[in-house]
Amino acid sequence: MSEPARLDPKSRFGQVGDTWGNVLLPEGALERDQEVVFEGDEGGMRFWITRINDYPLDRAKRLFYYQAHPRSKDSTMERPHTPTVQ
């Protein structure tokens, strides 16, 4: 299994929760179903990118929606079976 992408917590954008949220990054920075972690999170919470949405204020950026898996601290977990929409 490849290493998850490491994200700066400052890239979180808009409304976020403990187990879901959005990050605003340049187009192509992440892919759907990609695993990510936030830098500085000692708990090791892992998330999956489940949606990629246009960002109307800047066409070069995208809103990447992430969700945690219930067993997100288990490094052997499989991708959750969450439908993805683009």
Biopython code that builds the backbone (N, CA, C, O; Angstrom):
import numpy as np
from Bio.PDB.StructureBuilder import StructureBuilder

atoms = [
    (1, "MET", "N", (0.849, -1.176, 0.000)),
    (1, "MET", "CA", (0.000, 0.000, 0.000)),
    (1, "MET", "C", (0.893, 1.238, 0.000)),
    (1, "MET", "O", (1.843, 1.319, 0.778)),
    (2, "SER", "N", (0.593, 2.195, -0.864)),
    (2, "SER", "CA", (1.406, 3.399, -0.934)),
    (2, "SER", "C", (1.097, 4.330, 0.243)),
    (2, "SER", "O", (0.056, 4.232, 0.892)),
    (3, "GLU", "N", (2.022, 5.211, 0.479)),
    (3, "GLU", "CA", (1.860, 6.185, 1.563)),
    (3, "GLU", "C", (0.738, 7.165, 1.214)),
    (3, "GLU", "O", (0.586, 7.543, 0.053)),
    (4, "PRO", "N", (-0.043, 7.575, 2.207)),
    (4, "PRO", "CA", (-1.077, 8.573, 1.930)),
    (4, "PRO", "C", (-0.454, 9.937, 1.641)),
    (4, "PRO", "O", (0.648, 10.240, 2.098)),
    (5, "ALA", "N", (-1.168, 10.741, 0.885)),
    (5, "ALA", "CA", (-0.726, 12.112, 0.628)),
    (5, "ALA", "C", (-0.822, 12.900, 1.929)),
    (5, "ALA", "O", (-1.790, 12.754, 2.675)),
    (6, "ARG", "N", (0.177, 13.732, 2.202)),
    (6, "ARG", "CA", (0.197, 14.548, 3.419)),
    (6, "ARG", "C", (-0.280, 15.956, 3.062)),
    (6, "ARG", "O", (0.268, 16.602, 2.169)),
    (7, "LEU", "N", (-1.312, 16.420, 3.776)),
    (7, "LEU", "CA", (-1.898, 17.726, 3.489)),
    (7, "LEU", "C", (-1.659, 18.693, 4.633)),
    (7, "LEU", "O", (-1.675, 18.313, 5.804)),
    (8, "ASP", "N", (-1.437, 19.945, 4.278)),
    (8, "ASP", "CA", (-1.334, 21.016, 5.260)),
    (8, "ASP", "C", (-2.738, 21.286, 5.800)),
    (8, "ASP", "O", (-3.661, 21.489, 5.012)),
    (9, "PRO", "N", (-2.922, 21.295, 7.120)),
    (9, "PRO", "CA", (-4.246, 21.571, 7.674)),
    (9, "PRO", "C", (-4.821, 22.915, 7.236)),
    (9, "PRO", "O", (-6.036, 23.106, 7.271)),
    (10, "LYS", "N", (-3.968, 23.842, 6.827)),
    (10, "LYS", "CA", (-4.426, 25.153, 6.359)),
    (10, "LYS", "C", (-5.169, 25.056, 5.026)),
    (10, "LYS", "O", (-5.839, 26.006, 4.621)),
    (11, "SER", "N", (-5.055, 23.911, 4.341)),
    (11, "SER", "CA", (-5.763, 23.748, 3.070)),
    (11, "SER", "C", (-7.237, 23.394, 3.273)),
    (11, "SER", "O", (-8.006, 23.372, 2.312)),
    (12, "ARG", "N", (-7.638, 23.115, 4.529)),
    (12, "ARG", "CA", (-9.061, 22.869, 4.791)),
    (12, "ARG", "C", (-9.839, 24.113, 4.434)),
    (12, "ARG", "O", (-9.387, 25.234, 4.663)),
    (13, "PHE", "N", (-11.028, 23.903, 3.863)),
    (13, "PHE", "CA", (-11.781, 25.034, 3.342)),
    (13, "PHE", "C", (-13.261, 24.857, 3.636)),
    (13, "PHE", "O", (-13.818, 23.775, 3.451)),
    (14, "GLY", "N", (-13.889, 25.929, 4.094)),
    (14, "GLY", "CA", (-15.325, 25.897, 4.337)),
    (14, "GLY", "C", (-15.682, 25.107, 5.580)),
    (14, "GLY", "O", (-14.891, 24.991, 6.516)),
    (15, "GLN", "N", (-16.879, 24.573, 5.570)),
    (15, "GLN", "CA", (-17.379, 23.829, 6.720)),
    (15, "GLN", "C", (-16.684, 22.465, 6.780)),
    (15, "GLN", "O", (-16.635, 21.745, 5.783)),
    (16, "VAL", "N", (-16.152, 22.117, 7.948)),
    (16, "VAL", "CA", (-15.492, 20.828, 8.130)),
    (16, "VAL", "C", (-15.941, 20.221, 9.451)),
    (16, "VAL", "O", (-16.354, 20.934, 10.367)),
    (17, "GLY", "N", (-15.858, 18.909, 9.540)),
    (17, "GLY", "CA", (-16.172, 18.193, 10.766)),
    (17, "GLY", "C", (-14.972, 17.380, 11.194)),
    (17, "GLY", "O", (-13.891, 17.507, 10.619)),
    (18, "ASP", "N", (-15.157, 16.546, 12.200)),
    (18, "ASP", "CA", (-14.053, 15.706, 12.677)),
    (18, "ASP", "C", (-13.715, 14.598, 11.694)),
    (18, "ASP", "O", (-12.564, 14.170, 11.611)),
    (19, "THR", "N", (-14.710, 14.129, 10.947)),
    (19, "THR", "CA", (-14.476, 12.974, 10.077)),
    (19, "THR", "C", (-14.742, 13.257, 8.604)),
    (19, "THR", "O", (-14.770, 12.326, 7.799)),
    (20, "TRP", "N", (-14.936, 14.514, 8.237)),
    (20, "TRP", "CA", (-15.205, 14.879, 6.849)),
    (20, "TRP", "C", (-14.866, 16.346, 6.646)),
    (20, "TRP", "O", (-14.670, 17.088, 7.609)),
    (21, "GLY", "N", (-14.798, 16.757, 5.396)),
    (21, "GLY", "CA", (-14.564, 18.160, 5.086)),
    (21, "GLY", "C", (-14.087, 18.350, 3.667)),
    (21, "GLY", "O", (-14.133, 17.431, 2.848)),
    (22, "ASN", "N", (-13.627, 19.556, 3.386)),
    (22, "ASN", "CA", (-13.112, 19.917, 2.064)),
    (22, "ASN", "C", (-11.716, 20.497, 2.198)),
    (22, "ASN", "O", (-11.380, 21.136, 3.195)),
    (23, "VAL", "N", (-10.919, 20.262, 1.182)),
    (23, "VAL", "CA", (-9.649, 20.968, 1.053)),
    (23, "VAL", "C", (-9.669, 21.661, -0.302)),
    (23, "VAL", "O", (-10.182, 21.115, -1.279)),
    (24, "LEU", "N", (-9.115, 22.853, -0.354)),
    (24, "LEU", "CA", (-9.037, 23.627, -1.584)),
    (24, "LEU", "C", (-7.596, 23.572, -2.076)),
    (24, "LEU", "O", (-6.684, 24.090, -1.431)),
    (25, "LEU", "N", (-7.408, 22.938, -3.224)),
    (25, "LEU", "CA", (-6.076, 22.739, -3.791)),
    (25, "LEU", "C", (-6.123, 22.912, -5.304)),
    (25, "LEU", "O", (-7.204, 22.914, -5.893)),
    (26, "PRO", "N", (-4.969, 23.057, -5.936)),
    (26, "PRO", "CA", (-4.948, 23.167, -7.394)),
    (26, "PRO", "C", (-5.522, 21.909, -8.055)),
    (26, "PRO", "O", (-5.435, 20.806, -7.516)),
    (27, "GLU", "N", (-6.107, 22.109, -9.231)),
    (27, "GLU", "CA", (-6.638, 20.995, -10.005)),
    (27, "GLU", "C", (-5.551, 19.937, -10.187)),
    (27, "GLU", "O", (-4.402, 20.271, -10.476)),
    (28, "GLY", "N", (-5.907, 18.672, -10.021)),
    (28, "GLY", "CA", (-4.969, 17.572, -10.210)),
    (28, "GLY", "C", (-4.114, 17.247, -8.996)),
    (28, "GLY", "O", (-3.320, 16.308, -9.041)),
    (29, "ALA", "N", (-4.257, 18.001, -7.911)),
    (29, "ALA", "CA", (-3.432, 17.755, -6.722)),
    (29, "ALA", "C", (-3.753, 16.408, -6.077)),
    (29, "ALA", "O", (-2.868, 15.757, -5.520)),
    (30, "LEU", "N", (-5.008, 15.994, -6.151)),
    (30, "LEU", "CA", (-5.450, 14.729, -5.569)),
    (30, "LEU", "C", (-6.382, 14.033, -6.550)),
    (30, "LEU", "O", (-6.867, 14.636, -7.507)),
    (31, "GLU", "N", (-6.621, 12.756, -6.293)),
    (31, "GLU", "CA", (-7.538, 11.982, -7.121)),
    (31, "GLU", "C", (-8.614, 11.364, -6.245)),
    (31, "GLU", "O", (-8.423, 11.186, -5.042)),
    (32, "ARG", "N", (-9.757, 11.035, -6.860)),
    (32, "ARG", "CA", (-10.782, 10.316, -6.115)),
    (32, "ARG", "C", (-10.210, 8.990, -5.632)),
    (32, "ARG", "O", (-9.386, 8.370, -6.306)),
    (33, "ASP", "N", (-10.655, 8.571, -4.468)),
    (33, "ASP", "CA", (-10.231, 7.326, -3.820)),
    (33, "ASP", "C", (-8.800, 7.368, -3.302)),
    (33, "ASP", "O", (-8.278, 6.341, -2.869)),
    (34, "GLN", "N", (-8.158, 8.522, -3.334)),
    (34, "GLN", "CA", (-6.802, 8.650, -2.800)),
    (34, "GLN", "C", (-6.859, 8.808, -1.293)),
    (34, "GLN", "O", (-7.741, 9.486, -0.766)),
    (35, "GLU", "N", (-5.926, 8.186, -0.604)),
    (35, "GLU", "CA", (-5.845, 8.272, 0.852)),
    (35, "GLU", "C", (-5.004, 9.492, 1.232)),
    (35, "GLU", "O", (-3.973, 9.757, 0.614)),
    (36, "VAL", "N", (-5.450, 10.235, 2.257)),
    (36, "VAL", "CA", (-4.734, 11.424, 2.711)),
    (36, "VAL", "C", (-4.688, 11.469, 4.235)),
    (36, "VAL", "O", (-5.530, 10.879, 4.912)),
    (37, "VAL", "N", (-3.690, 12.179, 4.762)),
    (37, "VAL", "CA", (-3.579, 12.488, 6.188)),
    (37, "VAL", "C", (-3.214, 13.961, 6.304)),
    (37, "VAL", "O", (-2.676, 14.553, 5.369)),
    (38, "PHE", "N", (-3.510, 14.544, 7.455)),
    (38, "PHE", "CA", (-3.143, 15.940, 7.687)),
    (38, "PHE", "C", (-1.870, 15.995, 8.524)),
    (38, "PHE", "O", (-1.740, 15.284, 9.520)),
    (39, "GLU", "N", (-0.935, 16.845, 8.109)),
    (39, "GLU", "CA", (0.323, 17.026, 8.831)),
    (39, "GLU", "C", (0.031, 17.465, 10.258)),
    (39, "GLU", "O", (-0.873, 18.266, 10.497)),
    (40, "GLY", "N", (0.795, 16.941, 11.198)),
    (40, "GLY", "CA", (0.644, 17.320, 12.596)),
    (40, "GLY", "C", (-0.417, 16.534, 13.343)),
    (40, "GLY", "O", (-0.605, 16.748, 14.540)),
    (41, "ASP", "N", (-1.114, 15.629, 12.670)),
    (41, "ASP", "CA", (-2.134, 14.812, 13.331)),
    (41, "ASP", "C", (-1.468, 13.577, 13.918)),
    (41, "ASP", "O", (-1.269, 12.575, 13.233)),
    (42, "GLU", "N", (-1.126, 13.668, 15.202)),
    (42, "GLU", "CA", (-0.430, 12.580, 15.849)),
    (42, "GLU", "C", (-1.289, 11.323, 15.959)),
    (42, "GLU", "O", (-0.759, 10.220, 16.086)),
    (43, "GLY", "N", (-2.619, 11.485, 15.911)),
    (43, "GLY", "CA", (-3.525, 10.341, 15.984)),
    (43, "GLY", "C", (-3.528, 9.506, 14.723)),
    (43, "GLY", "O", (-3.990, 8.365, 14.731)),
    (44, "GLY", "N", (-3.019, 10.059, 13.650)),
    (44, "GLY", "CA", (-2.932, 9.315, 12.401)),
    (44, "GLY", "C", (-4.257, 9.082, 11.704)),
    (44, "GLY", "O", (-4.411, 8.077, 11.010)),
    (45, "MET", "N", (-5.224, 9.984, 11.869)),
    (45, "MET", "CA", (-6.519, 9.819, 11.208)),
    (45, "MET", "C", (-6.318, 9.816, 9.704)),
    (45, "MET", "O", (-5.690, 10.721, 9.154)),
    (46, "ARG", "N", (-6.846, 8.806, 9.041)),
    (46, "ARG", "CA", (-6.726, 8.688, 7.586)),
    (46, "ARG", "C", (-8.070, 8.965, 6.941)),
    (46, "ARG", "O", (-9.125, 8.613, 7.470)),
    (47, "PHE", "N", (-8.001, 9.605, 5.781)),
    (47, "PHE", "CA", (-9.203, 9.999, 5.052)),
    (47, "PHE", "C", (-9.089, 9.543, 3.607)),
    (47, "PHE", "O", (-7.997, 9.261, 3.113)),
    (48, "TRP", "N", (-10.234, 9.476, 2.937)),
    (48, "TRP", "CA", (-10.297, 9.156, 1.514)),
    (48, "TRP", "C", (-10.930, 10.327, 0.790)),
    (48, "TRP", "O", (-11.893, 10.916, 1.282)),
    (49, "ILE", "N", (-10.401, 10.670, -0.370)),
    (49, "ILE", "CA", (-11.027, 11.678, -1.224)),
    (49, "ILE", "C", (-12.189, 10.984, -1.932)),
    (49, "ILE", "O", (-11.982, 10.031, -2.684)),
    (50, "THR", "N", (-13.412, 11.463, -1.690)),
    (50, "THR", "CA", (-14.580, 10.800, -2.277)),
    (50, "THR", "C", (-15.268, 11.624, -3.352)),
    (50, "THR", "O", (-16.026, 11.072, -4.150)),
    (51, "ARG", "N", (-15.024, 12.936, -3.397)),
    (51, "ARG", "CA", (-15.621, 13.784, -4.437)),
    (51, "ARG", "C", (-14.642, 14.892, -4.802)),
    (51, "ARG", "O", (-13.847, 15.343, -3.978)),
    (52, "ILE", "N", (-14.722, 15.311, -6.040)),
    (52, "ILE", "CA", (-13.953, 16.454, -6.513)),
    (52, "ILE", "C", (-14.938, 17.405, -7.174)),
    (52, "ILE", "O", (-15.622, 17.037, -8.129)),
    (53, "ASN", "N", (-15.008, 18.626, -6.664)),
    (53, "ASN", "CA", (-15.953, 19.610, -7.178)),
    (53, "ASN", "C", (-15.227, 20.822, -7.741)),
    (53, "ASN", "O", (-14.149, 21.191, -7.276)),
    (54, "ASP", "N", (-15.839, 21.436, -8.753)),
    (54, "ASP", "CA", (-15.308, 22.691, -9.297)),
    (54, "ASP", "C", (-15.350, 23.758, -8.206)),
    (54, "ASP", "O", (-16.193, 23.722, -7.310)),
    (55, "TYR", "N", (-14.433, 24.695, -8.303)),
    (55, "TYR", "CA", (-14.423, 25.853, -7.417)),
    (55, "TYR", "C", (-14.659, 27.083, -8.292)),
    (55, "TYR", "O", (-13.741, 27.531, -8.979)),
    (56, "PRO", "N", (-15.866, 27.630, -8.280)),
    (56, "PRO", "CA", (-16.222, 28.673, -9.253)),
    (56, "PRO", "C", (-15.439, 29.981, -9.133)),
    (56, "PRO", "O", (-15.395, 30.748, -10.095)),
    (57, "LEU", "N", (-14.828, 30.256, -7.996)),
    (57, "LEU", "CA", (-14.091, 31.509, -7.836)),
    (57, "LEU", "C", (-12.688, 31.464, -8.427)),
    (57, "LEU", "O", (-12.044, 32.499, -8.598)),
    (58, "ASP", "N", (-12.219, 30.261, -8.737)),
    (58, "ASP", "CA", (-10.888, 30.101, -9.332)),
    (58, "ASP", "C", (-10.897, 28.793, -10.114)),
    (58, "ASP", "O", (-10.849, 27.715, -9.521)),
    (59, "ARG", "N", (-10.957, 28.877, -11.416)),
    (59, "ARG", "CA", (-11.065, 27.686, -12.269)),
    (59, "ARG", "C", (-9.854, 26.755, -12.183)),
    (59, "ARG", "O", (-9.945, 25.600, -12.598)),
    (60, "ALA", "N", (-8.740, 27.225, -11.662)),
    (60, "ALA", "CA", (-7.541, 26.401, -11.541)),
    (60, "ALA", "C", (-7.544, 25.564, -10.262)),
    (60, "ALA", "O", (-6.650, 24.742, -10.060)),
    (61, "LYS", "N", (-8.545, 25.766, -9.394)),
    (61, "LYS", "CA", (-8.586, 25.035, -8.122)),
    (61, "LYS", "C", (-9.811, 24.140, -8.064)),
    (61, "LYS", "O", (-10.777, 24.321, -8.806)),
    (62, "ARG", "N", (-9.745, 23.168, -7.163)),
    (62, "ARG", "CA", (-10.851, 22.244, -6.937)),
    (62, "ARG", "C", (-11.080, 22.089, -5.433)),
    (62, "ARG", "O", (-10.171, 22.253, -4.620)),
    (63, "LEU", "N", (-12.330, 21.767, -5.100)),
    (63, "LEU", "CA", (-12.672, 21.386, -3.730)),
    (63, "LEU", "C", (-12.659, 19.863, -3.674)),
    (63, "LEU", "O", (-13.428, 19.194, -4.364)),
    (64, "PHE", "N", (-11.784, 19.339, -2.851)),
    (64, "PHE", "CA", (-11.662, 17.897, -2.687)),
    (64, "PHE", "C", (-12.346, 17.522, -1.377)),
    (64, "PHE", "O", (-11.912, 17.948, -0.306)),
    (65, "TYR", "N", (-13.419, 16.724, -1.455)),
    (65, "TYR", "CA", (-14.171, 16.315, -0.273)),
    (65, "TYR", "C", (-13.552, 15.037, 0.276)),
    (65, "TYR", "O", (-13.338, 14.075, -0.462)),
    (66, "TYR", "N", (-13.266, 15.032, 1.577)),
    (66, "TYR", "CA", (-12.671, 13.850, 2.211)),
    (66, "TYR", "C", (-13.593, 13.301, 3.296)),
    (66, "TYR", "O", (-14.365, 14.037, 3.910)),
    (67, "GLN", "N", (-13.495, 11.982, 3.517)),
    (67, "GLN", "CA", (-14.245, 11.297, 4.560)),
    (67, "GLN", "C", (-13.318, 10.321, 5.252)),
    (67, "GLN", "O", (-12.444, 9.721, 4.626)),
    (68, "ALA", "N", (-13.519, 10.168, 6.559)),
    (68, "ALA", "CA", (-12.755, 9.188, 7.316)),
    (68, "ALA", "C", (-13.437, 7.825, 7.231)),
    (68, "ALA", "O", (-14.654, 7.730, 7.078)),
    (69, "HIS", "N", (-12.652, 6.810, 7.329)),
    (69, "HIS", "CA", (-13.161, 5.451, 7.413)),
    (69, "HIS", "C", (-13.308, 5.124, 8.896)),
    (69, "HIS", "O", (-12.489, 5.583, 9.692)),
    (70, "PRO", "N", (-14.322, 4.347, 9.304)),
    (70, "PRO", "CA", (-14.495, 4.037, 10.728)),
    (70, "PRO", "C", (-13.241, 3.444, 11.383)),
    (70, "PRO", "O", (-13.020, 3.634, 12.579)),
    (71, "ARG", "N", (-12.430, 2.734, 10.613)),
    (71, "ARG", "CA", (-11.208, 2.174, 11.175)),
    (71, "ARG", "C", (-10.002, 2.942, 10.649)),
    (71, "ARG", "O", (-9.008, 2.337, 10.248)),
    (72, "SER", "N", (-10.084, 4.251, 10.647)),
    (72, "SER", "CA", (-9.090, 5.066, 9.952)),
    (72, "SER", "C", (-7.679, 4.963, 10.519)),
    (72, "SER", "O", (-6.725, 5.336, 9.837)),
    (73, "LYS", "N", (-7.520, 4.477, 11.728)),
    (73, "LYS", "CA", (-6.171, 4.359, 12.286)),
    (73, "LYS", "C", (-5.537, 3.019, 11.932)),
    (73, "LYS", "O", (-4.374, 2.788, 12.262)),
    (74, "ASP", "N", (-6.273, 2.135, 11.270)),
    (74, "ASP", "CA", (-5.776, 0.824, 10.864)),
    (74, "ASP", "C", (-5.138, 0.953, 9.489)),
    (74, "ASP", "O", (-5.838, 1.159, 8.497)),
    (75, "SER", "N", (-3.834, 0.834, 9.421)),
    (75, "SER", "CA", (-3.135, 1.061, 8.159)),
    (75, "SER", "C", (-3.409, -0.028, 7.121)),
    (75, "SER", "O", (-3.021, 0.122, 5.962)),
    (76, "THR", "N", (-4.066, -1.111, 7.510)),
    (76, "THR", "CA", (-4.348, -2.183, 6.559)),
    (76, "THR", "C", (-5.768, -2.101, 6.026)),
    (76, "THR", "O", (-6.227, -3.023, 5.351)),
    (77, "MET", "N", (-6.465, -1.019, 6.315)),
    (77, "MET", "CA", (-7.852, -0.906, 5.890)),
    (77, "MET", "C", (-7.982, -0.856, 4.379)),
    (77, "MET", "O", (-7.045, -0.495, 3.667)),
    (78, "GLU", "N", (-9.153, -1.223, 3.911)),
    (78, "GLU", "CA", (-9.459, -1.117, 2.494)),
    (78, "GLU", "C", (-10.319, 0.105, 2.277)),
    (78, "GLU", "O", (-10.934, 0.617, 3.212)),
    (79, "ARG", "N", (-10.361, 0.567, 1.061)),
    (79, "ARG", "CA", (-11.156, 1.744, 0.729)),
    (79, "ARG", "C", (-12.620, 1.484, 1.069)),
    (79, "ARG", "O", (-13.148, 0.424, 0.734)),
    (80, "PRO", "N", (-13.289, 2.438, 1.732)),
    (80, "PRO", "CA", (-14.714, 2.246, 2.051)),
    (80, "PRO", "C", (-15.535, 2.211, 0.765)),
    (80, "PRO", "O", (-15.157, 2.815, -0.238)),
    (81, "HIS", "N", (-16.630, 1.518, 0.802)),
    (81, "HIS", "CA", (-17.495, 1.403, -0.373)),
    (81, "HIS", "C", (-18.479, 2.554, -0.385)),
    (81, "HIS", "O", (-19.670, 2.380, -0.126)),
    (82, "THR", "N", (-17.956, 3.738, -0.692)),
    (82, "THR", "CA", (-18.744, 4.967, -0.749)),
    (82, "THR", "C", (-18.877, 5.386, -2.198)),
    (82, "THR", "O", (-17.870, 5.533, -2.892)),
    (83, "PRO", "N", (-20.094, 5.582, -2.668)),
    (83, "PRO", "CA", (-20.222, 6.035, -4.053)),
    (83, "PRO", "C", (-19.554, 7.389, -4.247)),
    (83, "PRO", "O", (-19.662, 8.261, -3.385)),
    (84, "THR", "N", (-18.878, 7.570, -5.351)),
    (84, "THR", "CA", (-18.218, 8.835, -5.635)),
    (84, "THR", "C", (-18.927, 9.535, -6.775)),
    (84, "THR", "O", (-19.395, 8.900, -7.721)),
    (85, "VAL", "N", (-18.999, 10.836, -6.675)),
    (85, "VAL", "CA", (-19.674, 11.654, -7.688)),
    (85, "VAL", "C", (-18.723, 12.773, -8.087)),
    (85, "VAL", "O", (-18.054, 13.364, -7.239)),
    (86, "GLN", "N", (-18.669, 13.053, -9.349)),
    (86, "GLN", "CA", (-17.838, 14.168, -9.797)),
    (86, "GLN", "C", (-18.658, 15.153, -10.559)),
    (86, "GLN", "O", (-18.134, 16.166, -11.020)),
]
sb = StructureBuilder()
sb.init_structure("model")
sb.init_model(0)
sb.init_chain("A")
sb.init_seg("    ")
for serial, (resi, resn, name, xyz) in enumerate(atoms, 1):
    if name == "N":
        sb.init_residue(resn, " ", resi, " ")
    sb.init_atom(name, np.array(xyz, "f"), 0.0, 1.0, " ", f" {name:<3s}", serial, name[0])
structure = sb.get_structure()
